[in-house]
């Protein structure tokens, strides 16, 4: 009971209005309201303290001829010195950044100071009124009334402080006027009391309205800083948190870590189950992530599937690593969505301040670089920023800038590697291989620049250029040859991909069956639904479709049954080992037999020796591709290669 009473009194003295019928708030909101109240009081404090000093001086002058002159002088000097000291401190506090939270103890001190100052003014009527002249009594009455009004104004948003200040003055004034015995003074005393009740009623009414308005403002600000889907802080709130951590770093040297992470399978969930399922995935992921951090830390959602954490008061790097590991571990259990269990994963990049930067954009950039390296290493990977990362990132950005201009500068070009039909002993087509001739670095492999193009969206423009150039070149070849063009997963998310292919064929006046689209089965893992519809549209158009690098993916047989293909290409890793390893030979034989039963063409990649070619001929493989048949050549060397192949085919026959 005593503990409850102490808690109640503590809240009451701290300005809690619930006891008076005001709105009920939790401690976090109450601390924010106290901060607003204290800010207003500090804003008026200097002016009010100057008024106190002036009033005390006036009183000393009015009582100069009173028998209580010396006491009045001592009292006036004490009040003037105290008021000026309080006013100057308030002015200094006002210049500091307004806090977002003020404790109960700070409000207790304010109420105590208000009580002390009110008591000081309550001494005036009690000690000086009886011996003062009529003019002095009038001055005392006016000053006390003025202090009542001034106190009510100063503490208009804090009723308990207003009561602490005005109550002693009310009591002192009423006592001195009432004990005088004069009926007129008794009426004045009654008026003062009535005046006091009116003032306090106004204080409470104003305070209630102020509190409600502050709560509404706080809720609006919270909504503005809150992600509406996950209810986590948004990017705006995250930026404030980051700025606050940097300010503490500058003031006290408090180090902190910035963790960036994204969900590795979010796009797949969106593609397979729709956006409502994707939203549910984000909500569940956000809940799991929030459970991984300390109470003083908060995960923020700063983008679509991107989250961030400012981990304050960092004492050692292992603390940041431990939280990152908890983030990764939070995805160990599948997510129940749409009556399915979906596996999730996340990658984490970490930058540490001030080691990796002491300004927001630098820290964010370095954490993002670390996240990029983590994602390259695979789902569930954690990486701290390293200086070498910055160098590779600068090189990557430079490469991106150059790649943006590569098409316009005519730096991209195609090489063509032939397909050879084993039974007919003739070249049946060519695969178009993209290359980039950089003006400084020379020829750059597609394995180096295609990932950058896919991540930045440049792949769409580059892919369109490849299709158009390949079809244009094909138009100059014999009509029994085809050209195969590789497509990446990103291109299948471009709604205009079909239109691009149709236009390229039309402008080059090439029959659709002479164009072959090559895709890898690994790219279909997270893109099955959109790829299926596009591939069916391509087949209806007459374009042929090949499944590249067959056997290196995850669900080859499923895709063969559910997606339409004209032919498949056996990965060169099996061809390279088939004469040395019985298991590779068995796989090659099985794939060829399977394709014959499914009535799908088959191409063996990476044929480099005559022995490999003979073996594939015996196993009834349809076509081969490799250095034995021909290396990639420029378009103007294709006819020479065809002539050479005719001679080779004649001698082989």
Buried (B, 14 or more C-beta within 10 A) or exposed (E): EEEEEEEEEBBBBBBBBEEEEBBEBEEEBBBBBBBBBBBBBBEBBBEBBBBBBEBBBBBBEBBEEBEBBEBBBEBBEEBBEBBBEBBEBBBEBBEEEEBEBBBBEBBBEBBEBBBBBBBBBBBBBBBBBEBBEEEBBEBBBEBBBBBBBBBBBBBBBBBBBBBBBBBBBBBBBBBBBBEBEEEEBBEBBEEBBEBBEEBBEBBBEBBBEBBEEBBEEBEEEBEEBBBEEBBBBBBBBBBBBBEBBBEBBEEEEBBBBBBBBBBBBBBBBBBBBEEEBBBBBBBBBBBBBBEBBEEEBBBBBBEEBBBBBBBBEBEEBEBBBEBBBBBBEBBEEEBEBBEEEBEBBBBBBBBBBBBBBEEBEBBBBBBBBBBBBBBEEEBBBBBBBBEEBBEEBEEBEEBBEBBEEBBEEEBBBBBBBBBBBBEEBBBBBBBBBBBBBBEEEEEBEBEEBBBBBBBEEBBBBBBBBBBBBBBBBBBEBEEEBBBBBBBBBBBBBBEEBBEBBBBBBEEBEBEBEBBBBBBBBBBBBBBBEBBBEBBEBBBEBEBBBBBBBBBBBEBBEEBBEEBBBBBBBBBBBBBBBBBEEEEBBEBBBEBBEBBBEEEBBBBBBBBBBEEBBEBBEEBBBBBBBBEBBBEBBEBEBBEEBBEEBEEBBEEEE
